[in-house]
Amino acid sequence: MYSGLHIPTLVVATLSVSFATSMLLLLLWIQNPRAKSLYYWGAANLVATAAGIFIFRHLHLPEIVPVVFANSFMILAYGLFWSGTRVFEGRPASVTRVVAGPVIWLAACAIPAFYGSEAARTGLASALFVAYTLATIFELWRGRAESKLASRLPAMMLLGVHAAIHVLWSHHVFLTASTQDVVATGHSLMTSAVFAALIHVIAIIFLMIGLTKEKLELEQRRAAEADQLTSALNRRAFFDRASAVLSDLRGKNAYAAIIALDIDHFKSINDRFGHGGGDFVLEKFSSHARIALGSEVLFARLGGEEFSVLITGRDHASVFEITENLRAAIAETKIRLPSGAQLDITLSAGIAFAGEAAGYELESLLKLADTALYCAKHNGRDRIEVYMPDADAAVAMAA
């Protein structure tokens, strides 16, 4: 298919595109310093470009340069790309594991029997390329739950194809004894390999830029939905998201509960320790609450010391147990203020269950939960009350 294409021209085009995309990534990193992954990906492309130049000019260089150093650079580029993906997913870069690949390559090349075998060199280089590529795919895969990004799956698929090409190339070299034999006996295969490299360079970089753009937009959206002090959902975001969830559950008659939470005697905390102390307590309470409630609920700060939770898919007993576990955890928590003072805080809660009687309207459920919360305050605080049409059932469940 590509036999009419001139290999040196394709190589120059690939190297030119690789260098241009390196500059693009680094420029985007300068414009968005928070997106440090762009720096690693840009550096990886730049190192790969240098390696490609050494390999392309092999006839004009001592053999050790294209064989030993160029390949070590290329392996380093794959390691940097993997490390950039770790940074993208919020994990630390690993310098040790990035340089491990090139060190293994250089150590192997110091062994005469290995250096003299083209098949062995190709096999090890391909193994290191594939290892870093699969590690990159793994980083993208395990980050899927944290952020659902449209470009994630295409990037993983493209990297998978790239790894497969390395495996096939290595296998072909083993069968034909050397890369020189591949060039001599399979011009179209060599052309296809270079063309595939060109397509890969273009596609993977734009996918990674797409991933970065999508993640920055997601972070901005989350920041707009979050309460700045506690990182819980703000009032507007909670109303939008909770209303949508309840509307979807209405036709299914599924389990759902709204929990109104309030820190007891919070005004006295502000009076004693100022608003700074109060803010510190709210921040710590929110952190403990998110851990106790888990990630499958909607947790929001509606204002002041008032918080609200939407739990779905749990029956009445489970919801009460979750709320009781939170109440007990807060009661056992010792909060030490920056001033050194230590506080014990307690929590009151009111629960309203969605259903035929209470309906699935968020505002109605919030009012019922607030009524139950008022009962908890009235009955001594540090307790949970459940709103039910049957008062006896409510008392029994809250006892």
C-alpha positions as CSV (number, residue, x, y, z in Angstrom):
1,M,0.0,0.0,0.0
2,Y,2.8,2.4,0.9
3,S,5.5,1.0,-1.5
4,G,5.5,4.2,-3.5
5,L,6.3,6.3,-0.5
6,H,10.0,7.4,0.1
7,I,11.2,6.1,3.5
8,P,13.7,8.9,4.2
9,T,11.0,11.5,3.4
10,L,8.6,9.7,5.8
11,V,11.3,9.6,8.5
12,V,12.0,13.4,8.1
13,A,8.3,14.1,8.3
14,T,7.9,12.0,11.4
15,L,10.8,13.7,13.1
16,S,9.6,17.1,12.1
17,V,6.1,16.4,13.5
18,S,7.6,15.0,16.7
19,F,9.7,18.1,17.2
20,A,6.7,20.4,16.4
21,T,4.4,18.6,18.8
22,S,7.1,18.7,21.5
23,M,7.2,22.5,21.2
24,L,3.4,22.6,21.2
25,L,3.2,20.6,24.4
26,L,5.9,22.6,26.2
27,L,4.2,25.9,25.1
28,L,0.9,24.6,26.4
29,W,2.6,23.7,29.7
30,I,4.0,27.2,30.0
31,Q,0.5,28.6,29.5
32,N,-1.0,26.1,32.0
33,P,1.7,25.4,34.6
34,R,-0.7,23.3,36.7
35,A,-0.9,20.8,33.8
36,K,2.6,19.4,34.6
37,S,2.0,16.3,32.6
38,L,2.3,18.4,29.4
39,Y,5.9,19.1,30.4
40,Y,6.7,15.4,30.7
41,W,5.0,14.5,27.5
42,G,6.8,17.4,25.7
43,A,10.1,16.3,27.1
44,A,9.4,12.7,26.1
45,N,8.7,13.8,22.5
46,L,11.8,16.0,22.4
47,V,14.0,13.1,23.6
48,A,12.4,10.8,21.1
49,T,13.1,13.3,18.3
50,A,16.8,13.4,19.3
51,A,16.9,9.6,19.3
52,G,15.2,9.4,15.9
53,I,17.7,11.8,14.4
54,F,20.6,9.7,15.7
55,I,19.1,6.6,14.2
56,F,18.3,8.3,10.9
57,R,21.9,9.5,10.6
58,H,23.4,6.2,11.6
59,L,25.5,6.0,8.4
60,H,27.3,9.2,9.4
61,L,27.9,8.3,13.1
62,P,29.9,5.7,15.0
63,E,27.9,2.5,15.5
64,I,27.7,3.0,19.3
65,V,25.7,6.2,18.8
66,P,22.6,4.8,17.0
67,V,22.8,1.4,18.5
68,V,23.5,2.2,22.2
69,F,22.7,5.9,22.9
70,A,19.9,6.5,20.5
71,N,18.0,3.5,21.8
72,S,18.6,4.5,25.4
73,F,17.2,7.9,24.6
74,M,14.2,6.3,23.0
75,I,13.6,4.1,26.0
76,L,14.0,7.2,28.2
77,A,11.3,9.0,26.1
78,Y,8.9,6.1,26.7
79,G,9.6,6.3,30.5
80,L,9.0,10.1,30.5
81,F,5.7,9.6,28.7
82,W,4.6,7.0,31.3
83,S,5.7,9.3,34.1
84,G,3.8,12.2,32.6
85,T,0.7,10.0,32.5
86,R,1.2,9.3,36.2
87,V,1.4,13.0,36.9
88,F,-1.8,13.5,34.8
89,E,-3.6,11.0,37.0
90,G,-2.5,12.8,40.2
91,R,0.3,10.4,41.1
92,P,4.0,11.3,41.7
93,A,6.5,11.0,39.0
94,S,9.0,8.1,39.5
95,V,12.5,9.1,38.5
96,T,13.9,5.7,39.5
97,R,11.6,3.7,37.3
98,V,12.0,6.2,34.4
99,V,15.7,5.7,34.3
100,A,15.5,2.0,35.1
101,G,14.8,1.2,31.4
102,P,17.8,3.1,29.9
103,V,20.0,1.7,32.7
104,I,19.0,-1.9,31.8
105,W,19.6,-1.2,28.2
106,L,23.1,0.3,28.7
107,A,24.0,-2.5,31.1
108,A,22.9,-5.1,28.5
109,C,24.9,-3.4,25.7
110,A,28.0,-3.7,27.8
111,I,27.8,-7.5,27.4
112,P,29.6,-8.4,24.1
113,A,27.3,-11.4,23.2
114,F,24.2,-9.2,23.6
115,Y,25.7,-6.2,21.7
116,G,26.6,-8.5,18.8
117,S,23.1,-9.9,18.4
118,E,20.7,-7.7,16.5
119,A,17.8,-10.0,17.5
120,A,18.6,-9.8,21.2
121,R,18.9,-6.0,21.0
122,T,15.6,-5.6,19.2
123,G,13.9,-8.0,21.6
124,L,15.1,-6.1,24.7
125,A,14.4,-2.7,23.3
126,S,10.9,-3.8,22.2
127,A,10.3,-5.3,25.6
128,L,11.1,-2.1,27.3
129,F,9.0,0.0,24.9
130,V,6.1,-2.4,25.4
131,A,6.6,-2.4,29.2
132,Y,6.4,1.4,29.5
133,T,3.5,1.6,27.0
134,L,1.5,-1.0,29.0
135,A,2.3,0.9,32.2
136,T,1.0,4.0,30.6
137,I,-2.2,2.2,29.6
138,F,-2.6,0.9,33.2
139,E,-2.3,4.5,34.6
140,L,-5.0,5.6,32.3
141,W,-7.2,2.6,33.1
142,R,-7.0,3.0,36.9
143,G,-7.8,6.7,36.7
144,R,-11.1,6.0,34.9
145,A,-13.2,6.0,38.1
146,E,-11.8,9.3,39.3
147,S,-12.5,11.3,36.1
148,K,-14.6,10.1,33.1
149,L,-12.9,11.7,30.1
150,A,-14.0,11.1,26.5
151,S,-10.4,10.8,25.2
152,R,-9.3,8.2,27.8
153,L,-10.5,5.1,25.9
154,P,-9.2,6.2,22.5
155,A,-5.8,6.9,24.0
156,M,-5.7,3.5,25.7
157,M,-6.6,1.8,22.4
158,L,-4.0,3.7,20.4
159,L,-1.3,2.9,22.9
160,G,-2.4,-0.8,22.8
161,V,-2.1,-0.8,19.0
162,H,1.4,0.8,19.3
163,A,2.5,-1.8,21.8
164,A,1.2,-4.6,19.4
165,I,3.2,-3.0,16.5
166,H,6.4,-3.2,18.6
167,V,5.7,-6.9,19.4
168,L,5.1,-7.7,15.7
169,W,8.2,-5.8,14.6
170,S,10.4,-7.6,17.1
171,H,8.9,-10.9,16.0
172,H,9.6,-10.1,12.3
173,V,13.2,-9.2,13.1
174,F,13.7,-12.5,14.9
175,L,12.4,-14.3,11.8
176,T,14.6,-12.4,9.4
177,A,17.7,-12.1,11.5
178,S,18.2,-8.3,11.4
179,T,16.5,-5.0,10.6
180,Q,18.8,-4.7,7.6
181,D,17.1,-7.9,6.2
182,V,13.7,-6.4,7.0
183,V,14.6,-3.3,4.9
184,A,16.0,-5.5,2.1
185,T,13.2,-8.0,1.9
186,G,10.2,-6.0,3.1
187,H,10.3,-2.4,1.8
188,S,6.5,-2.1,2.2
189,L,6.7,-3.4,5.8
190,M,9.4,-0.8,6.6
191,T,7.4,1.9,5.0
192,S,4.3,0.9,6.8
193,A,6.2,0.9,10.2
194,V,7.5,4.5,9.6
195,F,4.0,5.6,8.4
196,A,2.4,4.1,11.5
197,A,5.0,5.9,13.7
198,L,4.0,9.2,12.0
199,I,0.3,8.6,12.6
200,H,1.0,7.6,16.2
201,V,3.0,10.7,17.0
202,I,0.2,12.9,15.7
203,A,-2.7,11.0,17.2
204,I,-1.3,10.3,20.7
205,I,-0.3,13.9,21.2
206,F,-3.6,15.4,20.2
207,L,-5.4,12.7,22.4
208,M,-3.2,13.7,25.4
209,I,-3.9,17.4,24.7
210,G,-7.6,16.5,24.6
211,L,-7.3,14.6,27.9
212,T,-5.7,17.6,29.5
213,K,-8.3,20.0,28.2
214,E,-11.1,17.7,29.4
215,K,-9.5,17.3,32.8
216,L,-9.0,21.1,33.3
217,E,-12.7,21.7,32.3
218,L,-13.8,19.0,34.8
219,E,-11.7,20.6,37.5
220,Q,-13.2,24.0,36.8
221,R,-16.7,22.5,36.8
222,R,-16.1,20.8,40.1
223,A,-14.6,24.0,41.6
224,A,-17.7,25.9,40.5
225,E,-19.9,23.2,42.2
226,A,-17.9,23.0,45.5
227,D,-18.2,25.0,48.7
228,Q,-14.8,26.8,48.9
229,L,-14.4,26.2,52.7
230,T,-15.4,22.5,53.0
231,S,-15.1,21.2,49.5
232,A,-18.7,19.8,49.8
233,L,-21.2,20.5,47.1
234,N,-22.5,24.0,47.3
235,R,-26.2,24.7,47.5
236,R,-26.8,25.3,43.8
237,A,-24.9,22.2,42.7
238,F,-26.7,20.1,45.3
239,F,-30.2,21.3,44.2
240,D,-29.4,20.7,40.5
241,R,-27.9,17.2,41.0
242,A,-30.2,15.9,43.7
243,S,-33.3,17.1,41.9
244,A,-32.1,15.3,38.8
245,V,-31.5,12.1,40.7
246,L,-34.8,12.2,42.5
247,S,-36.7,12.9,39.3
248,D,-35.1,9.8,37.8
249,L,-36.0,7.7,40.8
250,R,-39.6,8.8,41.0
251,G,-40.9,6.5,38.2
252,K,-39.0,3.6,39.7
253,N,-40.3,4.0,43.2
254,A,-36.7,3.4,44.4
255,Y,-35.1,4.0,47.8
256,A,-33.9,7.6,48.5
257,A,-33.4,9.6,51.6
258,I,-32.5,13.2,52.4
259,I,-30.5,13.8,55.6
260,A,-30.3,17.2,57.2
261,L,-27.2,17.6,59.4
262,D,-26.4,20.4,61.9
263,I,-23.4,20.9,64.2
264,D,-24.7,21.4,67.7
265,H,-24.1,24.7,69.5
266,F,-22.1,26.0,66.6
267,K,-22.9,29.6,67.5
268,S,-21.1,29.2,70.8
269,I,-18.0,28.0,68.9
270,N,-18.0,31.1,66.8
271,D,-18.5,33.2,69.9
272,R,-15.7,31.6,71.8
273,F,-13.1,31.1,69.0
274,G,-14.2,33.6,66.3
275,H,-15.2,32.8,62.8
276,G,-11.7,31.5,62.0
277,G,-12.2,28.8,64.7
278,G,-15.7,28.1,63.4
279,D,-14.5,27.7,59.8
280,F,-11.8,25.3,61.0
281,V,-14.5,23.2,62.7
282,L,-16.6,23.2,59.6
283,E,-13.7,22.1,57.5
284,K,-12.8,19.3,59.8
285,F,-16.4,18.2,60.2
286,S,-16.8,18.0,56.4
287,S,-13.6,16.0,56.0
288,H,-14.8,13.4,58.6
289,A,-18.3,13.4,57.1
290,R,-17.1,12.6,53.6
291,I,-15.1,9.7,54.9
292,A,-17.9,8.3,57.0
293,L,-20.6,8.7,54.3
294,G,-18.5,7.4,51.4
295,S,-18.3,8.6,47.8
296,E,-21.7,7.2,46.6
297,V,-23.7,10.0,48.2
298,L,-24.3,13.7,47.5
299,F,-23.0,15.7,50.4
300,A,-23.5,19.4,50.5
301,R,-23.1,22.5,52.6
302,L,-26.3,24.5,52.3
303,G,-25.1,27.4,54.5
304,G,-23.5,28.1,57.9
305,E,-23.3,24.8,59.8
306,E,-26.2,23.2,57.9
307,F,-25.3,20.3,55.7
308,S,-27.5,17.9,53.6
309,V,-27.0,14.4,52.2
310,L,-28.8,12.5,49.5
311,I,-28.5,8.7,49.7
312,T,-30.1,6.4,47.1
313,G,-30.4,2.7,46.8
314,R,-30.4,2.0,50.5
315,D,-33.4,0.8,52.6
316,H,-34.5,2.7,55.7
317,A,-32.5,0.6,58.2
318,S,-29.3,1.1,56.1
319,V,-29.7,4.8,55.9
320,F,-30.3,5.1,59.6
321,E,-27.2,3.0,60.3
322,I,-25.1,5.2,58.0
323,T,-26.3,8.3,59.7
324,E,-25.8,6.8,63.2
325,N,-22.2,5.8,62.3
326,L,-21.6,9.4,61.2
327,R,-23.1,10.8,64.4
328,A,-21.0,8.4,66.6
329,A,-17.8,9.2,64.6
330,I,-18.3,12.9,65.1
331,A,-19.0,12.5,68.8
332,E,-15.7,10.7,69.2
333,T,-13.7,13.2,67.2
334,K,-11.4,15.5,69.0
335,I,-10.8,18.7,67.0
336,R,-7.7,20.7,67.9
337,L,-7.8,24.3,66.7
338,P,-4.7,26.1,65.4
339,S,-4.7,28.0,68.7
340,G,-4.2,24.7,70.6
341,A,-7.7,24.5,72.1
342,Q,-9.4,21.2,71.8
343,L,-13.1,20.8,71.0
344,D,-15.6,18.0,71.3
345,I,-18.5,18.5,68.8
346,T,-21.8,16.7,68.4
347,L,-24.2,16.3,65.5
348,S,-27.9,16.3,65.2
349,A,-29.6,14.8,62.1
350,G,-33.1,14.5,60.6
351,I,-34.0,12.0,57.9
352,A,-36.8,12.1,55.4
353,F,-37.4,9.1,53.1
354,A,-38.8,9.5,49.6
355,G,-41.7,7.4,48.6
356,E,-45.4,7.5,47.9
357,A,-46.2,9.5,51.1
358,A,-43.4,12.0,51.0
359,G,-42.9,12.1,47.2
360,Y,-39.7,12.7,45.4
361,E,-39.5,16.5,45.3
362,L,-36.3,17.8,46.7
363,E,-37.6,20.9,48.4
364,S,-40.4,18.9,50.1
365,L,-38.0,16.3,51.3
366,L,-35.6,19.0,52.7
367,K,-38.5,20.5,54.6
368,L,-39.4,17.1,56.1
369,A,-35.8,16.4,57.0
370,D,-35.5,19.9,58.6
371,T,-38.6,19.1,60.7
372,A,-37.0,15.9,61.9
373,L,-33.8,17.8,62.6
374,Y,-35.7,20.3,64.6
375,C,-37.1,17.4,66.7
376,A,-33.6,16.1,67.2
377,K,-32.5,19.5,68.5
378,H,-35.6,19.8,70.7
379,N,-35.1,16.4,72.2
380,G,-31.6,17.0,73.4
381,R,-29.2,17.1,70.4
382,D,-26.6,14.6,69.5
383,R,-29.3,12.3,68.1
384,I,-31.2,11.4,65.0
385,E,-34.8,11.7,64.3
386,V,-36.7,10.3,61.3
387,Y,-39.7,12.0,59.7
388,M,-42.5,9.6,59.1
389,P,-46.3,10.1,58.9
390,D,-46.6,7.5,61.7
391,A,-45.2,9.3,64.7
392,D,-44.9,6.0,66.7
393,A,-42.7,4.5,63.9
394,A,-40.5,7.6,63.9
395,V,-40.0,7.5,67.6
396,A,-39.2,3.8,67.6
397,M,-36.7,4.1,64.8
398,A,-34.9,7.0,66.4
399,A,-34.7,5.4,69.8
